[in-house]
Amino acid sequence: MEGRPDRRPAPRTRHGRQEDRVLKVVTVAAGLAFPHAAQAIRITRRTRPLAGGRWQTAASYAITSLAFGQATVAELQQWIRGHWQVEALHWVRSPGVPGPVA
């Protein structure tokens, strides 16, 4: 697996919290369960309230069929964030529709 270095920009401030995102992109070899996958991506997000407190860390994973050099890390990050914005709309519920039952 050939990896790119982590990109660590300064934490951003939005929605009442500090947020730090790091993408790690690696080229994958054959044998992955997704036949057209060329790269695997790990997104590590750290957040904490602006008032201070402990950082909370969460990791997400993605795959892409784009080969190394077809997209920059910044472009991948922008596409992934755009996808999350669309996914967030799926969580908007009508007042008459009940939510999931635990």
HELIX and SHEET records of a PDB file:
HELIX    1   1 VAL A   73  LEU A   89  1                                  17    
SHEET    1   A 4 ARG A  12  ARG A  14  0                                        
SHEET    2   A 4 ARG A  17  THR A  27 -1                                        
SHEET    3   A 4 GLN A  39  PRO A  49 -1                                        
SHEET    4   A 4 GLN A  56  THR A  64 -1                                        
END                                                                             
